[in-house]
């Protein structure tokens, strides 16, 4: 047998290297796989971006719809009001000056939580003071609890940046620092935008034909459209959409009624406080020319609140009794010649008919009653 002659080794071929022929199809398959993988990744990325765009579009439409509804509500404003009357004698149920102050703070919180527009503090002792101009003799039991309660309510309602101007150091506010803030819409920070702001008219000389300057809690003062007496508290409607970032030396605004934020924009703007010499004065000395068109008294002897059908109203008045109930307040007022308390009101209701305690404190009754009446109030004003 003859020996086979092997072909000569190439110089470029390494010793011991495989001599198998190259598969030319593999680079093509790898390129095809790479291109396919890139295409799939691009499709996934496009799908993700599309879903993100759809989500953002849905959120934008939802936000615009909510803003449109809010704008519609605000344009209509809120013409109706809710007033609450209660005796200042409930402070006598507290055992210390600190607790008296804290009790007043609880009442203030309840008023703003349920957007009450007016708080009336009436005297149920039957011996009203000669005046109710706000003078208070001290925080002891011998002081006037009606004035003390009214003063604390006024203090808490006032924006923080104005308190030092309207409430100097006084005995009935000694423990006001213990109270929780109300955080109402008009309690604005310097960097918060609002069409309306509460302010103090400054004692500053102005040029002829120019309006007064008002401090509204901003770094710059606001020049209003009229000249007013210094020291007054006013509600200012600000000019400009972005006055916070404005570089103008002075902002401008217009003085409006304190009720304008509510009636023009539907914004809750805190409560006013009124002192009444007795239960009868709650009705006869109201701030509304047409009076309270619907009145409601609360008592455990009243009708079950679940059976109440509250009629349409423009100004609703809700009256709470003191430690001895509304019947005692009625008997103590010599100007009311009515034999039964239920005859004094359009509705006389029991807002907690299944109570487990013999008594419900007034600060508890306020929260219970306003919670129970809220659906009725909303239904009545919606129909009107």
Secondary structure, 3 states (H helix, E strand, C coil): CCCCCCCCCCCCCCCCCCCCCCCCHHHHHHHHHHHHHHHHHHHHHHHHHHHHHHHHHHHHHHHHHHHHHHHHHHHHCCCCEEEEEEEHHHHHHCCCHHHHHHHHHHHHHHHHHCCCCEEEEECCCCCCCCCCCCCCCCCCCCCCHHHHHHHHHHHHHCCHHHHHHHCCCCHHHCCHHHCCCCCCCCCCCCCCCCCEEEEEECCCCCCCCCCCEEECCCCCCEECCCCCCCCCEEEEEECCCCHHHCCCCCEEEEEECCCHHHHHHCCCCCCEEEEECCHHHHHHCCCCCCCCCEEEEEEEEEEEHHHCCCCCCCEEEEECCECCEHHHHHHHCCCCCCCCHHHHCCEEEECCCCCCCCCCCHHHHHHHHHHHHHHHHHHHHHHC
